[in-house]
Amino acid sequence: MILPPSTVDELSSRAAQLAGKTIGELAQISGVKLPENLKTKKGWQGQFLEQCLGADAGNLSKPDFSLIDVELKTLPIDYSGKVQESTYVCVVDINNKLGVQWRESAVYQKLKHVLWVPIAKNSGEPLSCSRIATPFFWRMDESEEALLKSDWENAMELVSLGKVHQLNARMGQILQVRPKAANSRVLTSSVDESGNPSQTLPRGFYLRPQFTQSLLVKNLKV
């Protein structure tokens, strides 16, 4: 078991050592068996890299590296540097009560300081060939935080008013809400507009690919 990093510099050094290695090589070094594909193992790559780097938060709603308040996010790209999908941030608290402020939110806690680990793979290649590009750290600037805060507040206003059904992936400039469940039969408890108990699909907050692409370009000059 790898001990959690006690400083950002220590985490940075560990992350730098992963650059250029494939997931297959890391799995062999770690003695970990690769899943056949990620379709039934969503999140496996991120969890594997958390283990490699010493993340300690597990499934708790706080940053992955709790001692230094840093979250790990993997970023699937192709070899031209194009981001391949949106990035999951955290679940939407469907039963959120009015009064929770932006900086108290799980979204802010997860995104206030992020270690991004781009992972390059072309379509059709096996998971073992996925290659880790240069990791980089990111803190939101004022304009980025303003947009994230606005998107979050608009979504949570609908939640607090019992209008969860109005949330859709078209909303939000950089932060969007999408269903997060294995299938449409998976439901969670909610409250409707009249305050009555209801059932709805679990939802998650995601960063749009256009936004993470801009972070990649800014930090790695791809």
C-alpha positions in Angstrom: 0.0 0.0 0.0 1.3 3.4 -1.0 1.2 6.0 1.8 -0.7 9.3 0.9 1.5 12.2 -0.2 2.0 14.7 2.5 2.8 17.7 0.2 1.8 18.8 -3.3 5.4 18.6 -4.4 5.5 14.9 -3.3 2.4 14.2 -5.3 3.8 16.1 -8.3 6.9 14.0 -8.2 4.9 10.8 -8.1 2.7 11.9 -11.0 5.7 12.9 -13.1 7.1 9.4 -12.8 3.9 8.0 -14.4 4.3 10.1 -17.6 5.1 8.1 -20.6 4.1 4.8 -19.1 1.2 2.7 -20.3 -1.6 1.4 -18.2 -0.5 -2.1 -19.0 3.1 -1.4 -17.8 1.7 0.1 -14.5 -0.6 -2.8 -14.0 2.3 -5.2 -14.4 4.4 -3.3 -12.0 1.6 -3.1 -9.5 0.5 -6.8 -9.9 -3.0 -5.7 -10.9 -5.2 -7.5 -13.5 -6.6 -5.3 -16.2 -10.4 -5.4 -16.9 -11.3 -6.6 -20.4 -12.8 -3.2 -21.2 -14.0 -0.1 -19.3 -17.7 -0.3 -20.5 -18.5 -2.4 -17.4 -15.8 -0.9 -15.3 -16.5 2.8 -15.4 -14.0 4.7 -13.3 -11.5 1.9 -13.1 -8.6 3.9 -14.6 -9.1 6.7 -12.1 -9.3 4.3 -9.2 -6.2 2.5 -10.4 -4.2 5.7 -10.6 -5.4 6.8 -7.2 -3.9 3.6 -5.9 -0.7 4.2 -7.7 -0.4 7.7 -6.3 -1.5 7.1 -2.8 -5.0 8.6 -2.7 -6.7 8.1 0.7 -10.2 9.5 0.5 -11.9 6.4 -1.1 -15.6 7.1 -1.7 -15.8 10.0 0.8 -17.1 13.3 -0.6 -13.8 15.1 -0.2 -10.7 15.5 -2.4 -8.9 12.2 -3.2 -5.7 13.3 -1.5 -7.3 14.5 1.7 -4.0 15.6 3.5 -3.2 18.1 0.8 -6.7 18.9 -0.5 -6.1 17.7 -4.1 -8.5 15.8 -6.4 -7.4 13.4 -9.1 -9.1 13.5 -12.5 -8.2 11.4 -15.5 -8.7 13.0 -18.9 -9.1 10.5 -21.8 -7.6 12.0 -25.0 -6.5 10.7 -28.4 -3.0 11.0 -29.7 -3.8 14.3 -31.4 -4.6 15.7 -27.9 -8.4 15.8 -28.3 -10.5 15.2 -25.2 -12.8 12.2 -25.8 -15.5 12.7 -23.2 -17.0 14.8 -20.4 -15.5 14.5 -16.9 -17.5 13.3 -14.0 -17.2 15.5 -10.9 -19.6 14.3 -8.3 -23.2 13.3 -7.7 -26.0 15.9 -7.6 -27.5 16.1 -4.1 -31.1 15.6 -5.2 -32.3 16.4 -1.7 -30.2 19.5 -1.3 -31.7 22.1 1.0 -31.6 25.8 0.4 -28.7 27.5 2.2 -25.8 25.4 1.0 -23.3 27.9 -0.5 -21.1 27.4 -3.5 -17.9 27.0 -1.6 -19.5 24.5 0.7 -20.6 22.4 -2.2 -19.1 19.0 -3.2 -18.4 20.5 -6.7 -16.2 23.2 -5.3 -14.5 20.9 -3.0 -13.7 18.5 -5.8 -12.5 21.2 -8.2 -10.7 23.7 -6.1 -7.4 22.0 -6.8 -7.1 19.2 -9.3 -4.3 17.0 -10.6 -5.2 16.2 -14.2 -3.8 13.0 -15.7 -4.3 12.9 -19.5 -4.4 9.4 -20.8 -4.0 8.9 -24.6 -5.5 6.0 -26.5 -6.7 5.7 -30.1 -10.0 4.1 -30.9 -9.8 0.3 -31.1 -6.6 0.0 -29.0 -6.7 -2.2 -25.9 -6.8 -0.7 -22.4 -3.2 -1.9 -21.8 -2.0 0.5 -24.6 -3.4 3.6 -22.9 -0.5 5.9 -22.3 -0.2 8.5 -19.6 0.7 12.0 -20.9 2.1 14.8 -18.8 0.0 15.3 -15.6 -0.7 18.9 -14.5 -2.2 20.8 -11.6 -5.1 23.3 -12.0 -6.8 25.8 -9.7 -9.8 27.6 -11.1 -9.2 31.3 -11.8 -11.8 34.0 -11.0 -13.6 33.8 -14.4 -13.6 29.9 -14.3 -15.0 29.9 -10.8 -17.7 32.5 -11.7 -18.9 30.2 -14.6 -18.8 27.1 -12.4 -20.6 28.8 -9.6 -23.4 30.1 -12.0 -23.9 26.7 -13.5 -24.0 25.0 -10.1 -26.4 27.6 -8.6 -28.8 27.3 -11.6 -28.9 23.5 -11.3 -29.3 23.5 -7.5 -32.1 26.1 -7.7 -34.2 23.7 -9.8 -33.3 20.9 -7.3 -34.4 23.0 -4.3 -37.7 23.9 -6.0 -38.5 20.2 -6.7 -37.9 20.6 -10.5 -35.3 17.9 -10.9 -37.1 16.8 -14.0 -36.1 20.1 -15.7 -32.4 19.4 -15.4 -30.8 18.4 -18.7 -27.4 18.1 -20.4 -28.0 21.3 -22.5 -27.9 23.5 -19.4 -24.7 24.9 -18.1 -21.8 26.7 -19.9 -19.1 24.4 -18.5 -20.8 22.3 -15.8 -23.6 20.1 -16.9 -26.0 17.7 -15.2 -26.5 14.2 -16.7 -28.1 11.0 -15.5 -25.7 8.8 -13.6 -27.1 5.3 -13.4 -26.5 1.9 -14.9 -30.0 2.0 -16.5 -33.3 3.8 -16.3 -34.6 1.3 -13.6 -32.2 2.7 -11.0 -34.0 5.4 -9.1 -33.3 7.5 -6.1 -35.6 9.3 -3.6 -36.5 12.9 -4.4 -39.1 15.6 -3.7 -41.5 17.1 -6.3 -42.6 20.7 -6.7 -45.4 20.2 -4.1 -43.0 18.8 -1.5 -44.2 15.2 -1.9 -41.9 12.2 -2.0 -40.9 11.2 -5.5 -38.5 9.0 -7.4 -36.0 10.1 -10.1 -32.9 9.0 -11.8 -29.6 9.7 -9.9 -27.7 12.6 -11.6 -24.1 13.7 -11.7 -22.2 16.9 -12.4 -19.9 16.7 -15.4 -17.4 19.1 -17.0 -18.0 19.7 -20.7 -15.2 18.4 -23.0 -14.8 21.9 -24.5 -13.8 23.2 -21.1 -11.3 20.4 -20.2 -9.9 20.8 -23.7 -9.2 24.5 -23.0 -7.3 23.4 -19.8 -5.3 20.9 -21.7 -4.3 23.5 -24.4 -3.5 26.1 -21.7 -1.3 23.8 -19.6 0.3 21.5 -22.1 0.2 23.6 -25.3 -1.3 20.7 -27.3 
